[in-house]
């Protein structure tokens, strides 16, 4: 047998390890009950439909911007390809249009893209195989409405062996259709022609995009939203001369999608906050259809009088006032602006309850009252939830369970029941999707109880074994009749009856106690999550983590830079069979990154691409199996990890 090449992967999927605890099972029944297909050329309210939004997503350096350039060139050979940042609208025939958007490798960009994408092209570097960014985005899509997904395999020209190429394509296609998107269509791009992907290979992809029927997601239909493709600062010059950091007035242009919108409506600008629309007017469509052109397509005066309501498909100009100046100064066309309408209910804040499950690939358990970042509806914000599980009563957990669902209670903008939310973090050294949840009905409100030790001191010794104990803080002691108590020195007793004075009870003990003894009684007390939420202002602050899309990997010639990028990639292995070392309840099994487990990065770097024999690999797997068994041995009581219960 030829020697095996060991590729260190950060995560593993065990295909044959399936049971009732599927990773996406949040117990909310049918996830998207009101999906109906529609064709891109259909009219909306007797007018043209907005362009179909095609999001191109994948790990860094997989060829996303190059694919968009190639597709734009396919449809319009006269387009200049120098600067294609942001949404690019192309007319594909006389009745339909497409907007291509590249999804940057930034968690906020991924969250926004999942909310407006009609079709997602997931790019996979076939020479490196699957990477974590694909599964991060897939989990976000599952939380915010699963659109149509197609797979595109790139870098196939790196294979010199035809047999190896054929085997890799068949295996990756099988894995893509079973582990990423069932029955997805997949396209292979084998190389370049004049700096772009081959037009003949793009032809099948283009034909399928034209013919595909897209699902209409019910939560989008009920809410107006605009993907901004043009941005203008219209602040009076004299105000900016007085103060360069003054609040700005901006004009945002884009096609209206979802529901109709009214002038004066309240909207959320992703990463900036909630604002009222100062004005809404119809603007000239920058990419009209042939029907519109035959009817004359008279240019629309942007200063025309406002009307009461605007229908879906209209190209609009939205004017918003008092925007933080940072949104203008730090505007990045690689991160398109998303504007979403807010209902009256979503303007209020309050306590919400959710059924939550930590993602198996996220290494850390989530701790009650620790801040986390969530995406719900159009918004992204921080909260400080508490977690609980029902064990007779709904008891507070110090940490989320390792493999099971739990209840999360938090304070934030209200969302209707069955709204799906996703918990994320931006550190790429870990899996960036920490958990997923679904909002539960908040009526009746859940009472989450925490076991505490209530302290008491002797007020009067009645006999050798009875005493009046004053418990603080003062509480209704009568309901604790018969409750066990214990002194700090270990003398046990129980509450006999309550005194007339609040907080004082007659207690009996096994042995004599002294006036200096301290008595403890374990009681359950209701707790609430901190009243804290903080809307994220990522569109206002500078973001250095977004890599410019024009630096495509196929244009880089620096071998040292390429090597650094390869070492930073997070591989995902899809394995037939069950995990070797531990019994998780999810098909997505966390494999701790060895670099983070033992801190020996140099050793891993040397062994990462080492050639090892089959016997050496078996010995290595056995060693890792023993290590994982030690790492994951946790004492359990009543089916729950003891470390999770808050004493």
Secondary structure, 3 states (H helix, E strand, C coil): CCCEECCCCCEEEECCCCCCCCCCCCCCCCCCCCCEEEECCCEECCEECCCEEEEEEECCCCCHHHHHHHHHHHHCCCCCCCCCCCCEEEECCCCCEEEEEECCCCHHHHHHHHHHCCEEEEEEECCCCCEHHHHHHHHHHHHHCCCEEEEEEECHHHCCCHHHHHHHHHHHHHHHHHHHCCCCEEEECCCEECCEECHHHHHHHHHHHHHCEEEECHHHHCCCEEECCEEEECCCHHHHHHCCCCCEEEEEEEEEECCCEECCCEEEECCCEEEEEEEEEECCCCCCCHHHHHCCCCCCCCCCCCCCEECCCCEEEEEEEEECHHHHHCCCCCCCCEEEECCCHHHCEEEEEEEEEECCCCCCCCECCCCEEEEECCEEEEECCEEEEECCCEEEECECCCCCCEEEEEEEECCCCCCEEEEECCCCCCCCEEEEEEECCCCCCCCEEEEEEEEEEEEEECCCCEEEEEEECCCCHHHHCCCEEEECCCCEEEEEEECCCCCEEEEEECCCCCCCCEEEEEEEEEECCCCCEEECCCCCCCCCCCCCCCCCHHHCCCHHHHHHHHHHCCEEEEECCCCCCCCCCCCEECCCCHHHHHCCHHHHHHHCCCEECHHHHHHHHHHHHHHHHHHCCCCEECCEEHHHECC
